[in-house]
Amino acid sequence: MGLLLIKNGHVYGPTSLGRKDILIAGRSILSIDTHISEEAVRALDKNAAIIDAEGAWVTPGLMDSHIHFNGAGGEGGPHFRTPPLQLSSFIQAGITTAVAPLGTDGVSRSLRELLAKARSLENEGISTYMYSGAYRLPSVSITENVMTDIVLIDKVIGAKVALSDHRSSHPTVEELRRLISDARVGGMLAGKAGIVEAHMGAEEWGLGIIQEALAGTQIPMSQIVPTHVNRNQKLFDEALKYCEQGGVADMTTSMGSDSDSVKPCDGVRQARLRNIPLSRFTMSTDGNGSMPVFNKAGELVGMGIGEPITLFTALREILLESGVSTEEALALVTSNVADRLKLANKGRLSAGNDADLLIITPSDITLRYVVAKGVIMMREGTIIRKGTFESC
């Protein structure tokens, strides 16, 4: 078990802890203290790695709760299927924990393949989880149903469904309520989040079906997380109201480049203007998902792809331009996500938690180091740990 000592950095856990040293043993944080002696660490492990983070921030690694790491797409035919992601795509973006759903294609893409890719990336160095289900209801699953997937498969922490989207199955309120209930009970039995991640499209239904499905139940609003809520201003206005009422929502960082969508930085500003706690929001990339462009007739007229790097890019923009505190900005992609997914050892820098952390230059928000499960993956901006089939 090797030791890694990070000295002299300003630690954001994401709460500001001030100037601290961090000692890592194996995959876990052993200690965070004002001063940890380099000599004492060397006495325990003569080969211990020492990083001087003087003048830098030390933060939790980023958590991406919606990234298609085994590929997605296919709306334009087989040649529009996106390929699986390689490890370096995550390291470049500072992502140390990734959660994947299936996309539009729940026919030729399978949850079994997704599970195998999750295990592959875990072996290569980052932490991975996945959702059961796909766009449509009834849900696809690995075992007999979504509930048993959550209970019996370690990597499965919730379920996916698409709503208010012309590619969805347009489920009834009763069907959605049953999915939320099954995922919730599965989570309770397994000690997991059991959340339903709801892909939101641009149809006029908006978030109404979610509110109807929860009405009259004792299910907390946080049991279902609508994502892509910054797809357009109308949907984002609904999301703001939904969060004011106690719900939670996820903004997609790969959106924001077209005229209809709301950039996450602007979304943060709008939430602050309405005094909505930013703890109700998270950000994810939709990385490696296809970004189809449809005209008003519903015809495919263009295709893009989600980029994992947008998570760090959006964080940088929020830190530099939004006026929110460093702690609040970091929480959007660290502790808020960990809380939503009930991943107790993730999203925060504290003794006993997994040693997933970043070292960032604060003046221009550039990434210097990435450490995942105690292993240095990026050193001084250079990726030094790549995937099995990547050339180093």
TIVO-517540 format. One record per residue (C-alpha): residue in three letters; chain; z, y, x. Coordinates in pm, whole numbers, plus 50000, padded with zeros to 5 digits. Each point is the difference from the previous one (the first is absolute). Layout:
BEGIN
<node residuo="ALA" cadena="A" z="Z" y="Y" x="X"/>
...
END
This chain:
BEGIN
<node residuo="MET" cadena="A" z="50000" y="50000" x="50000"/>
<node residuo="GLY" cadena="A" z="49878" y="50315" x="50176"/>
<node residuo="LEU" cadena="A" z="50161" y="50340" x="49970"/>
<node residuo="LEU" cadena="A" z="49826" y="50330" x="49933"/>
<node residuo="LEU" cadena="A" z="50177" y="50334" x="50041"/>
<node residuo="ILE" cadena="A" z="49857" y="50321" x="49857"/>
<node residuo="LYS" cadena="A" z="50177" y="50307" x="50136"/>
<node residuo="ASN" cadena="A" z="50029" y="50371" x="49922"/>
<node residuo="GLY" cadena="A" z="49787" y="50015" x="49685"/>
<node residuo="HIS" cadena="A" z="50079" y="50192" x="49682"/>
<node residuo="VAL" cadena="A" z="50057" y="49712" x="49760"/>
<node residuo="TYR" cadena="A" z="49892" y="50029" x="49638"/>
<node residuo="GLY" cadena="A" z="50122" y="49697" x="49815"/>
<node residuo="PRO" cadena="A" z="49828" y="50164" x="49793"/>
<node residuo="THR" cadena="A" z="50315" y="50211" x="49959"/>
<node residuo="SER" cadena="A" z="50044" y="50213" x="50311"/>
<node residuo="LEU" cadena="A" z="50249" y="49839" x="50239"/>
<node residuo="GLY" cadena="A" z="49942" y="50249" x="50283"/>
<node residuo="ARG" cadena="A" z="49953" y="49905" x="50364"/>
<node residuo="LYS" cadena="A" z="50082" y="49632" x="50035"/>
<node residuo="ASP" cadena="A" z="49928" y="49690" x="50207"/>
<node residuo="ILE" cadena="A" z="49887" y="49677" x="49831"/>
<node residuo="LEU" cadena="A" z="50060" y="49654" x="50142"/>
<node residuo="ILE" cadena="A" z="49778" y="49719" x="49870"/>
<node residuo="ALA" cadena="A" z="50068" y="49631" x="50052"/>
<node residuo="GLY" cadena="A" z="49726" y="49760" x="49893"/>
<node residuo="ARG" cadena="A" z="49859" y="50119" x="49669"/>
<node residuo="SER" cadena="A" z="50308" y="50197" x="49889"/>
<node residuo="ILE" cadena="A" z="50171" y="50330" x="50072"/>
<node residuo="LEU" cadena="A" z="50324" y="49919" x="50178"/>
<node residuo="SER" cadena="A" z="50146" y="50349" x="50029"/>
<node residuo="ILE" cadena="A" z="49928" y="50370" x="49945"/>
<node residuo="ASP" cadena="A" z="50234" y="50225" x="50199"/>
<node residuo="THR" cadena="A" z="50026" y="50337" x="50171"/>
<node residuo="HIS" cadena="A" z="49979" y="49838" x="50343"/>
<node residuo="ILE" cadena="A" z="49915" y="49643" x="50095"/>
<node residuo="SER" cadena="A" z="50021" y="49938" x="50374"/>
<node residuo="GLU" cadena="A" z="49677" y="49892" x="50162"/>
<node residuo="GLU" cadena="A" z="50202" y="49831" x="50273"/>
<node residuo="ALA" cadena="A" z="50201" y="49798" x="49747"/>
<node residuo="VAL" cadena="A" z="49679" y="49889" x="49829"/>
<node residuo="ARG" cadena="A" z="49847" y="49900" x="50335"/>
<node residuo="ALA" cadena="A" z="50314" y="49799" x="50075"/>
<node residuo="LEU" cadena="A" z="49940" y="49801" x="49684"/>
<node residuo="ASP" cadena="A" z="49625" y="49967" x="50050"/>
<node residuo="LYS" cadena="A" z="49846" y="50096" x="50333"/>
<node residuo="ASN" cadena="A" z="49656" y="50002" x="49837"/>
<node residuo="ALA" cadena="A" z="50102" y="50227" x="49713"/>
<node residuo="ALA" cadena="A" z="49734" y="50253" x="49898"/>
<node residuo="ILE" cadena="A" z="50108" y="50366" x="50004"/>
<node residuo="ILE" cadena="A" z="49814" y="50275" x="49812"/>
<node residuo="ASP" cadena="A" z="50091" y="50365" x="50048"/>
<node residuo="ALA" cadena="A" z="49931" y="50175" x="49668"/>
<node residuo="GLU" cadena="A" z="50114" y="50344" x="50120"/>
<node residuo="GLY" cadena="A" z="49857" y="50271" x="49772"/>
<node residuo="ALA" cadena="A" z="49860" y="49745" x="49752"/>
<node residuo="TRP" cadena="A" z="50093" y="49871" x="49656"/>
<node residuo="VAL" cadena="A" z="50100" y="49638" x="49951"/>
<node residuo="THR" cadena="A" z="49930" y="49892" x="49641"/>
<node residuo="PRO" cadena="A" z="49975" y="49680" x="49798"/>
<node residuo="GLY" cadena="A" z="49662" y="49826" x="50007"/>
<node residuo="LEU" cadena="A" z="49778" y="50085" x="49705"/>
<node residuo="MET" cadena="A" z="49989" y="49771" x="49697"/>
<node residuo="ASP" cadena="A" z="49673" y="49958" x="49809"/>
<node residuo="SER" cadena="A" z="50062" y="49850" x="49657"/>
<node residuo="HIS" cadena="A" z="49633" y="49971" x="49903"/>
<node residuo="ILE" cadena="A" z="49754" y="49891" x="50268"/>
<node residuo="HIS" cadena="A" z="49727" y="49737" x="49967"/>
<node residuo="PHE" cadena="A" z="50057" y="49829" x="50332"/>
<node residuo="ASN" cadena="A" z="49789" y="49698" x="49903"/>
<node residuo="GLY" cadena="A" z="49713" y="50210" x="49869"/>
<node residuo="ALA" cadena="A" z="49903" y="50111" x="49650"/>
<node residuo="GLY" cadena="A" z="49704" y="50165" x="49828"/>
<node residuo="GLY" cadena="A" z="49694" y="49829" x="49865"/>
<node residuo="GLU" cadena="A" z="49918" y="50236" x="49712"/>
<node residuo="GLY" cadena="A" z="49646" y="50046" x="50130"/>
<node residuo="GLY" cadena="A" z="49944" y="49631" x="50072"/>
<node residuo="PRO" cadena="A" z="50095" y="49760" x="50280"/>
<node residuo="HIS" cadena="A" z="49879" y="50233" x="50276"/>
<node residuo="PHE" cadena="A" z="50264" y="50253" x="49893"/>
<node residuo="ARG" cadena="A" z="50290" y="49764" x="50076"/>
<node residuo="THR" cadena="A" z="50223" y="50167" x="50258"/>
<node residuo="PRO" cadena="A" z="50114" y="49787" x="50297"/>
<node residuo="PRO" cadena="A" z="50360" y="49914" x="50097"/>
<node residuo="LEU" cadena="A" z="50189" y="50253" x="50210"/>
<node residuo="GLN" cadena="A" z="50097" y="49940" x="50362"/>
<node residuo="LEU" cadena="A" z="50343" y="50073" x="50145"/>
<node residuo="SER" cadena="A" z="49890" y="50311" x="50190"/>
<node residuo="SER" cadena="A" z="49915" y="50179" x="49672"/>
<node residuo="PHE" cadena="A" z="50369" y="49988" x="49908"/>
<node residuo="ILE" cadena="A" z="50130" y="50097" x="50344"/>
<node residuo="GLN" cadena="A" z="49765" y="50297" x="50025"/>
<node residuo="ALA" cadena="A" z="50144" y="50129" x="49672"/>
<node residuo="GLY" cadena="A" z="50364" y="49931" x="50084"/>
<node residuo="ILE" cadena="A" z="50024" y="49741" x="49721"/>
<node residuo="THR" cadena="A" z="50257" y="49730" x="50077"/>
<node residuo="THR" cadena="A" z="50043" y="49860" x="49647"/>
<node residuo="ALA" cadena="A" z="49706" y="49930" x="49769"/>
<node residuo="VAL" cadena="A" z="49978" y="49871" x="49642"/>
<node residuo="ALA" cadena="A" z="49668" y="49872" x="49864"/>
<node residuo="PRO" cadena="A" z="49854" y="49938" x="49655"/>
<node residuo="LEU" cadena="A" z="49671" y="49848" x="49897"/>
<node residuo="GLY" cadena="A" z="49741" y="50255" x="49891"/>
<node residuo="THR" cadena="A" z="49737" y="49999" x="49727"/>
<node residuo="ASP" cadena="A" z="49880" y="49657" x="50106"/>
<node residuo="GLY" cadena="A" z="50249" y="49736" x="49891"/>
<node residuo="VAL" cadena="A" z="49720" y="49744" x="49976"/>
<node residuo="SER" cadena="A" z="49864" y="49942" x="50351"/>
<node residuo="ARG" cadena="A" z="50311" y="50147" x="50164"/>
<node residuo="SER" cadena="A" z="50314" y="49789" x="49973"/>
<node residuo="LEU" cadena="A" z="50373" y="50051" x="50030"/>
<node residuo="ARG" cadena="A" z="50014" y="49697" x="50228"/>
<node residuo="GLU" cadena="A" z="49772" y="50175" x="50248"/>
<node residuo="LEU" cadena="A" z="50208" y="50315" x="49967"/>
<node residuo="LEU" cadena="A" z="50317" y="49804" x="50075"/>
<node residuo="ALA" cadena="A" z="49841" y="49844" x="50310"/>
<node residuo="LYS" cadena="A" z="49895" y="50345" x="50128"/>
<node residuo="ALA" cadena="A" z="50353" y="50130" x="49936"/>
<node residuo="ARG" cadena="A" z="50139" y="49721" x="50215"/>
<node residuo="SER" cadena="A" z="49738" y="50065" x="50269"/>
<node residuo="LEU" cadena="A" z="50091" y="50370" x="50030"/>
<node residuo="GLU" cadena="A" z="50369" y="49912" x="49998"/>
<node residuo="ASN" cadena="A" z="49944" y="49769" x="50296"/>
<node residuo="GLU" cadena="A" z="49806" y="50274" x="50179"/>
<node residuo="GLY" cadena="A" z="50290" y="50240" x="49972"/>
<node residuo="ILE" cadena="A" z="50036" y="50203" x="49679"/>
<node residuo="SER" cadena="A" z="50190" y="49923" x="49679"/>
<node residuo="THR" cadena="A" z="49795" y="49903" x="49695"/>
<node residuo="TYR" cadena="A" z="50047" y="49938" x="49628"/>
<node residuo="MET" cadena="A" z="49767" y="49962" x="49702"/>
<node residuo="TYR" cadena="A" z="49964" y="50026" x="49625"/>
<node residuo="SER" cadena="A" z="49907" y="49720" x="49764"/>
<node residuo="GLY" cadena="A" z="49737" y="50069" x="49732"/>
<node residuo="ALA" cadena="A" z="49693" y="50221" x="50027"/>
<node residuo="TYR" cadena="A" z="49820" y="50249" x="49777"/>
<node residuo="ARG" cadena="A" z="49988" y="49785" x="49691"/>
<node residuo="LEU" cadena="A" z="50236" y="49837" x="49753"/>
<node residuo="PRO" cadena="A" z="50070" y="49711" x="49969"/>
<node residuo="SER" cadena="A" z="50100" y="50023" x="50365"/>
<node residuo="VAL" cadena="A" z="49871" y="49777" x="50275"/>
<node residuo="SER" cadena="A" z="50277" y="49829" x="50195"/>
<node residuo="ILE" cadena="A" z="50064" y="49744" x="50273"/>
<node residuo="THR" cadena="A" z="50252" y="49795" x="49803"/>
<node residuo="GLU" cadena="A" z="49994" y="49969" x="49621"/>
<node residuo="ASN" cadena="A" z="50065" y="50371" x="49931"/>
<node residuo="VAL" cadena="A" z="50110" y="50334" x="50142"/>
<node residuo="MET" cadena="A" z="50369" y="49933" x="49947"/>
<node residuo="THR" cadena="A" z="49997" y="49677" x="50196"/>
<node residuo="ASP" cadena="A" z="49794" y="50162" x="50277"/>
<node residuo="ILE" cadena="A" z="50272" y="50263" x="50042"/>
<node residuo="VAL" cadena="A" z="50281" y="49745" x="49989"/>
<node residuo="LEU" cadena="A" z="49847" y="49731" x="50220"/>
<node residuo="ILE" cadena="A" z="49781" y="50179" x="50258"/>
<node residuo="ASP" cadena="A" z="50181" y="50207" x="50261"/>
<node residuo="LYS" cadena="A" z="49723" y="50254" x="50052"/>
<node residuo="VAL" cadena="A" z="49948" y="50079" x="49629"/>
<node residuo="ILE" cadena="A" z="50217" y="50293" x="49892"/>
<node residuo="GLY" cadena="A" z="49828" y="50110" x="49677"/>
<node residuo="ALA" cadena="A" z="49682" y="50001" x="49796"/>
<node residuo="LYS" cadena="A" z="49683" y="50209" x="49970"/>
<node residuo="VAL" cadena="A" z="49808" y="50112" x="49693"/>
<node residuo="ALA" cadena="A" z="49730" y="50258" x="49928"/>
<node residuo="LEU" cadena="A" z="50036" y="50245" x="49711"/>
<node residuo="SER" cadena="A" z="49787" y="50276" x="49849"/>
<node residuo="ASP" cadena="A" z="49705" y="49887" x="50212"/>
<node residuo="HIS" cadena="A" z="49656" y="49884" x="49888"/>
<node residuo="ARG" cadena="A" z="50033" y="49707" x="50242"/>
<node residuo="SER" cadena="A" z="50328" y="49881" x="49848"/>
<node residuo="SER" cadena="A" z="50043" y="49750" x="49715"/>
<node residuo="HIS" cadena="A" z="50148" y="50277" x="49782"/>
<node residuo="PRO" cadena="A" z="50320" y="49809" x="49922"/>
<node residuo="THR" cadena="A" z="50196" y="50059" x="49683"/>
<node residuo="VAL" cadena="A" z="50343" y="50160" x="50005"/>
<node residuo="GLU" cadena="A" z="50153" y="49659" x="49929"/>
<node residuo="GLU" cadena="A" z="49816" y="49838" x="50292"/>
<node residuo="LEU" cadena="A" z="50115" y="50271" x="50240"/>
<node residuo="ARG" cadena="A" z="50358" y="49979" x="49872"/>
<node residuo="ARG" cadena="A" z="49999" y="49625" x="50060"/>
<node residuo="LEU" cadena="A" z="49872" y="50044" x="50357"/>
<node residuo="ILE" cadena="A" z="50268" y="50261" x="50079"/>
<node residuo="SER" cadena="A" z="50267" y="49776" x="49848"/>
<node residuo="ASP" cadena="A" z="49886" y="49690" x="50190"/>
<node residuo="ALA" cadena="A" z="49982" y="50188" x="50330"/>
<node residuo="ARG" cadena="A" z="50344" y="50150" x="49940"/>
<node residuo="VAL" cadena="A" z="50164" y="49665" x="49926"/>
<node residuo="GLY" cadena="A" z="49818" y="49839" x="50292"/>
<node residuo="GLY" cadena="A" z="50138" y="50271" x="50224"/>
<node residuo="MET" cadena="A" z="50352" y="49952" x="49865"/>
<node residuo="LEU" cadena="A" z="49986" y="49625" x="50062"/>
<node residuo="ALA" cadena="A" z="49860" y="50043" x="50352"/>
<node residuo="GLY" cadena="A" z="50204" y="50302" x="50107"/>
<node residuo="LYS" cadena="A" z="49679" y="50205" x="50035"/>
<node residuo="ALA" cadena="A" z="49861" y="50319" x="49850"/>
<node residuo="GLY" cadena="A" z="49778" y="49824" x="49745"/>
<node residuo="ILE" cadena="A" z="49810" y="50323" x="49947"/>
<node residuo="VAL" cadena="A" z="49666" y="50034" x="49828"/>
<node residuo="GLU" cadena="A" z="49756" y="50214" x="50194"/>
<node residuo="ALA" cadena="A" z="49763" y="50158" x="49751"/>
<node residuo="HIS" cadena="A" z="49659" y="50109" x="50129"/>
<node residuo="MET" cadena="A" z="49917" y="50306" x="49791"/>
<node residuo="GLY" cadena="A" z="49640" y="50084" x="49917"/>
<node residuo="ALA" cadena="A" z="49853" y="50317" x="49854"/>
<node residuo="GLU" cadena="A" z="49973" y="49902" x="49633"/>
<node residuo="GLU" cadena="A" z="50155" y="50220" x="49734"/>
<node residuo="TRP" cadena="A" z="50277" y="49747" x="49931"/>
<node residuo="GLY" cadena="A" z="50177" y="50121" x="50313"/>
<node residuo="LEU" cadena="A" z="50364" y="49897" x="50033"/>
<node residuo="GLY" cadena="A" z="50046" y="49966" x="49623"/>
<node residuo="ILE" cadena="A" z="49986" y="49621" x="49997"/>
<node residuo="ILE" cadena="A" z="50280" y="49981" x="50257"/>
<node residuo="GLN" cadena="A" z="50223" y="50222" x="49794"/>
<node residuo="GLU" cadena="A" z="49925" y="49797" x="49687"/>
<node residuo="ALA" cadena="A" z="50072" y="49673" x="50181"/>
<node residuo="LEU" cadena="A" z="50340" y="50126" x="50118"/>
<node residuo="ALA" cadena="A" z="50095" y="50165" x="49669"/>
<node residuo="GLY" cadena="A" z="50289" y="49827" x="49826"/>
<node residuo="THR" cadena="A" z="50079" y="49777" x="50297"/>
<node residuo="GLN" cadena="A" z="50287" y="50021" x="50245"/>
<node residuo="ILE" cadena="A" z="49760" y="49959" x="50293"/>
<node residuo="PRO" cadena="A" z="50037" y="50289" x="50247"/>
<node residuo="MET" cadena="A" z="49693" y="50216" x="50049"/>
<node residuo="SER" cadena="A" z="50006" y="49918" x="50371"/>
<node residuo="GLN" cadena="A" z="49904" y="49639" x="49920"/>
<node residuo="ILE" cadena="A" z="49635" y="50111" x="49983"/>
<node residuo="VAL" cadena="A" z="49842" y="50229" x="50257"/>
<node residuo="PRO" cadena="A" z="49673" y="50171" x="49906"/>
<node residuo="THR" cadena="A" z="49785" y="50056" x="50309"/>
<node residuo="HIS" cadena="A" z="49689" y="50213" x="50061"/>
<node residuo="VAL" cadena="A" z="50166" y="50263" x="49775"/>
<node residuo="ASN" cadena="A" z="49835" y="50277" x="50204"/>
<node residuo="ARG" cadena="A" z="49656" y="49873" x="49896"/>
<node residuo="ASN" cadena="A" z="49951" y="50323" x="49802"/>
<node residuo="GLN" cadena="A" z="50210" y="50295" x="49890"/>
<node residuo="LYS" cadena="A" z="50035" y="49883" x="49639"/>
<node residuo="LEU" cadena="A" z="50146" y="49665" x="50106"/>
<node residuo="PHE" cadena="A" z="50222" y="50167" x="50257"/>
<node residuo="ASP" cadena="A" z="50136" y="50238" x="49734"/>
<node residuo="GLU" cadena="A" z="50090" y="49692" x="49795"/>
<node residuo="ALA" cadena="A" z="50165" y="49847" x="50306"/>
<node residuo="LEU" cadena="A" z="50208" y="50312" x="50060"/>
<node residuo="LYS" cadena="A" z="50126" y="49988" x="49642"/>
<node residuo="TYR" cadena="A" z="50061" y="49626" x="50031"/>
<node residuo="CYS" cadena="A" z="50212" y="50058" x="50312"/>
<node residuo="GLU" cadena="A" z="50189" y="50283" x="49831"/>
<node residuo="GLN" cadena="A" z="50099" y="49743" x="49736"/>
<node residuo="GLY" cadena="A" z="50134" y="49761" x="50264"/>
<node residuo="GLY" cadena="A" z="49692" y="49808" x="50109"/>
<node residuo="VAL" cadena="A" z="49862" y="49949" x="50349"/>
<node residuo="ALA" cadena="A" z="49643" y="50035" x="50123"/>
<node residuo="ASP" cadena="A" z="49787" y="49935" x="50307"/>
<node residuo="MET" cadena="A" z="49737" y="50234" x="50144"/>
<node residuo="THR" cadena="A" z="49698" y="49861" x="50184"/>
<node residuo="THR" cadena="A" z="49923" y="50158" x="50336"/>
<node residuo="SER" cadena="A" z="49639" y="49882" x="50008"/>
<node residuo="MET" cadena="A" z="49939" y="50230" x="49704"/>
<node residuo="GLY" cadena="A" z="49977" y="50374" x="50039"/>
<node residuo="SER" cadena="A" z="49655" y="50038" x="50151"/>
<node residuo="ASP" cadena="A" z="49813" y="50057" x="49672"/>
<node residuo="SER" cadena="A" z="50023" y="50286" x="49754"/>
<node residuo="ASP" cadena="A" z="50184" y="49807" x="49726"/>
<node residuo="SER" cadena="A" z="50288" y="49849" x="50196"/>
<node residuo="VAL" cadena="A" z="50329" y="50161" x="50102"/>
<node residuo="LYS" cadena="A" z="50086" y="49994" x="50371"/>
<node residuo="PRO" cadena="A" z="50346" y="49853" x="50058"/>
<node residuo="CYS" cadena="A" z="50110" y="50322" x="50170"/>
<node residuo="ASP" cadena="A" z="49904" y="50194" x="49687"/>
<node residuo="GLY" cadena="A" z="50170" y="49737" x="49786"/>
<node residuo="VAL" cadena="A" z="50323" y="50050" x="50194"/>
<node residuo="ARG" cadena="A" z="49975" y="50377" x="49946"/>
<node residuo="GLN" cadena="A" z="49947" y="49953" x="49626"/>
<node residuo="ALA" cadena="A" z="50301" y="49770" x="49975"/>
<node residuo="ARG" cadena="A" z="50217" y="50250" x="50184"/>
<node residuo="LEU" cadena="A" z="49888" y="50286" x="49772"/>
<node residuo="ARG" cadena="A" z="50121" y="49795" x="49703"/>
<node residuo="ASN" cadena="A" z="50326" y="49905" x="50177"/>
<node residuo="ILE" cadena="A" z="49916" y="49630" x="49984"/>
<node residuo="PRO" cadena="A" z="50187" y="49808" x="50271"/>
<node residuo="LEU" cadena="A" z="49761" y="49866" x="50262"/>
<node residuo="SER" cadena="A" z="50207" y="49681" x="49996"/>
<node residuo="ARG" cadena="A" z="49795" y="49909" x="49693"/>
<node residuo="PHE" cadena="A" z="49679" y="49987" x="50206"/>
<node residuo="THR" cadena="A" z="49850" y="49780" x="50267"/>
<node residuo="MET" cadena="A" z="49666" y="50003" x="50179"/>
<node residuo="SER" cadena="A" z="49768" y="49710" x="50083"/>
<node residuo="THR" cadena="A" z="49648" y="49975" x="50137"/>
<node residuo="ASP" cadena="A" z="49795" y="49760" x="49785"/>
<node residuo="GLY" cadena="A" z="49879" y="49922" x="50352"/>
<node residuo="ASN" cadena="A" z="49694" y="49777" x="50031"/>
<node residuo="GLY" cadena="A" z="49948" y="50020" x="49626"/>
<node residuo="SER" cadena="A" z="49659" y="50104" x="49883"/>
<node residuo="MET" cadena="A" z="49969" y="50354" x="49867"/>
<node residuo="PRO" cadena="A" z="49716" y="49974" x="49748"/>
<node residuo="VAL" cadena="A" z="49848" y="50312" x="49849"/>
<node residuo="PHE" cadena="A" z="49878" y="49968" x="49641"/>
<node residuo="ASN" cadena="A" z="49799" y="50253" x="49801"/>
<node residuo="LYS" cadena="A" z="50079" y="50095" x="49640"/>
<node residuo="ALA" cadena="A" z="49791" y="49707" x="49879"/>
<node residuo="GLY" cadena="A" z="50222" y="49760" x="50194"/>
<node residuo="GLU" cadena="A" z="49730" y="49924" x="50257"/>
<node residuo="LEU" cadena="A" z="50092" y="49945" x="50365"/>
<node residuo="VAL" cadena="A" z="49852" y="50285" x="50204"/>
<node residuo="GLY" cadena="A" z="50198" y="49986" x="50323"/>
<node residuo="MET" cadena="A" z="50252" y="49799" x="50199"/>
<node residuo="GLY" cadena="A" z="50270" y="50089" x="50248"/>
<node residuo="ILE" cadena="A" z="50296" y="49815" x="50149"/>
<node residuo="GLY" cadena="A" z="50372" y="50077" x="50022"/>
<node residuo="GLU" cadena="A" z="50133" y="50068" x="50348"/>
<node residuo="PRO" cadena="A" z="50346" y="49892" x="50123"/>
<node residuo="ILE" cadena="A" z="50018" y="50301" x="50233"/>
<node residuo="THR" cadena="A" z="50017" y="50231" x="49695"/>
<node residuo="LEU" cadena="A" z="50370" y="49916" x="49957"/>
<node residuo="PHE" cadena="A" z="50089" y="50167" x="50330"/>
<node residuo="THR" cadena="A" z="49745" y="50277" x="49941"/>
<node residuo="ALA" cadena="A" z="50152" y="50083" x="49660"/>
<node residuo="LEU" cadena="A" z="50350" y="49992" x="50146"/>
<node residuo="ARG" cadena="A" z="49892" y="50239" x="50275"/>
<node residuo="GLU" cadena="A" z="49851" y="50240" x="49747"/>
<node residuo="ILE" cadena="A" z="50316" y="49995" x="49787"/>
<node residuo="LEU" cadena="A" z="50220" y="50060" x="50304"/>
<node residuo="LEU" cadena="A" z="49787" y="50288" x="50126"/>
<node residuo="GLU" cadena="A" z="49895" y="50168" x="49675"/>
<node residuo="SER" cadena="A" z="50211" y="49913" x="49696"/>
<node residuo="GLY" cadena="A" z="50327" y="50171" x="50087"/>
<node residuo="VAL" cadena="A" z="50212" y="49696" x="49911"/>
<node residuo="SER" cadena="A" z="50262" y="49874" x="50241"/>
<node residuo="THR" cadena="A" z="49920" y="49744" x="50268"/>
<node residuo="GLU" cadena="A" z="50241" y="49757" x="49833"/>
<node residuo="GLU" cadena="A" z="49830" y="50028" x="49658"/>
<node residuo="ALA" cadena="A" z="49652" y="49963" x="50146"/>
<node residuo="LEU" cadena="A" z="50092" y="49691" x="50203"/>
<node residuo="ALA" cadena="A" z="50176" y="49841" x="49703"/>
<node residuo="LEU" cadena="A" z="49671" y="49991" x="49807"/>
<node residuo="VAL" cadena="A" z="49874" y="49731" x="50237"/>
<node residuo="THR" cadena="A" z="50327" y="49841" x="50114"/>
<node residuo="SER" cadena="A" z="50327" y="49988" x="49804"/>
<node residuo="ASN" cadena="A" z="49849" y="50077" x="49658"/>
<node residuo="VAL" cadena="A" z="49766" y="49704" x="50044"/>
<node residuo="ALA" cadena="A" z="50277" y="49771" x="50126"/>
<node residuo="ASP" cadena="A" z="50218" y="50093" x="49703"/>
<node residuo="ARG" cadena="A" z="49718" y="49940" x="49752"/>
<node residuo="LEU" cadena="A" z="49919" y="49661" x="50151"/>
<node residuo="LYS" cadena="A" z="50364" y="49906" x="50060"/>
<node residuo="LEU" cadena="A" z="49939" y="49930" x="50368"/>
<node residuo="ALA" cadena="A" z="50349" y="50066" x="50130"/>
<node residuo="ASN" cadena="A" z="49921" y="49964" x="50371"/>
<node residuo="LYS" cadena="A" z="49698" y="50230" x="49991"/>
<node residuo="GLY" cadena="A" z="49935" y="50373" x="49970"/>
<node residuo="ARG" cadena="A" z="50314" y="50122" x="50175"/>
<node residuo="LEU" cadena="A" z="50125" y="50015" x="50358"/>
<node residuo="SER" cadena="A" z="50349" y="49853" x="50002"/>
<node residuo="ALA" cadena="A" z="50184" y="49725" x="50184"/>
<node residuo="GLY" cadena="A" z="49899" y="49659" x="49871"/>
<node residuo="ASN" cadena="A" z="49667" y="50112" x="49855"/>
<node residuo="ASP" cadena="A" z="49667" y="49882" x="50133"/>
<node residuo="ALA" cadena="A" z="49891" y="50193" x="50308"/>
<node residuo="ASP" cadena="A" z="49689" y="50160" x="49847"/>
<node residuo="LEU" cadena="A" z="49966" y="50352" x="50134"/>
<node residuo="LEU" cadena="A" z="49768" y="50272" x="50119"/>
<node residuo="ILE" cadena="A" z="50030" y="50264" x="50271"/>
<node residuo="ILE" cadena="A" z="49818" y="50316" x="49893"/>
<node residuo="THR" cadena="A" z="49924" y="50328" x="50177"/>
<node residuo="PRO" cadena="A" z="50131" y="50259" x="49750"/>
<node residuo="SER" cadena="A" z="49787" y="50300" x="50100"/>
<node residuo="ASP" cadena="A" z="49674" y="49850" x="49876"/>
<node residuo="ILE" cadena="A" z="50127" y="49677" x="49834"/>
<node residuo="THR" cadena="A" z="49826" y="49756" x="50231"/>
<node residuo="LEU" cadena="A" z="50096" y="49637" x="50041"/>
<node residuo="ARG" cadena="A" z="50128" y="49898" x="50344"/>
<node residuo="TYR" cadena="A" z="50170" y="49664" x="49950"/>
<node residuo="VAL" cadena="A" z="50004" y="49732" x="49732"/>
<node residuo="VAL" cadena="A" z="50267" y="49729" x="50008"/>
<node residuo="ALA" cadena="A" z="49981" y="49717" x="49744"/>
<node residuo="LYS" cadena="A" z="50277" y="49741" x="49974"/>
<node residuo="GLY" cadena="A" z="50122" y="50112" x="50342"/>
<node residuo="VAL" cadena="A" z="49664" y="49963" x="50176"/>
<node residuo="ILE" cadena="A" z="49816" y="50298" x="50149"/>
<node residuo="MET" cadena="A" z="49657" y="50006" x="49835"/>
<node residuo="MET" cadena="A" z="49885" y="50347" x="50111"/>
<node residuo="ARG" cadena="A" z="50101" y="50175" x="50322"/>
<node residuo="GLU" cadena="A" z="49922" y="50369" x="50057"/>
<node residuo="GLY" cadena="A" z="49727" y="49995" x="49736"/>
<node residuo="THR" cadena="A" z="49832" y="49682" x="50126"/>
<node residuo="ILE" cadena="A" z="50008" y="49680" x="49795"/>
<node residuo="ILE" cadena="A" z="50126" y="49722" x="50230"/>
<node residuo="ARG" cadena="A" z="50043" y="49722" x="49744"/>
<node residuo="LYS" cadena="A" z="49691" y="49885" x="49809"/>
<node residuo="GLY" cadena="A" z="49919" y="49722" x="49761"/>
<node residuo="THR" cadena="A" z="49897" y="49648" x="50088"/>
<node residuo="PHE" cadena="A" z="49627" y="50070" x="49976"/>
<node residuo="GLU" cadena="A" z="50002" y="50356" x="50137"/>
<node residuo="SER" cadena="A" z="49905" y="50069" x="50359"/>
<node residuo="CYS" cadena="A" z="50281" y="50171" x="50192"/>
END
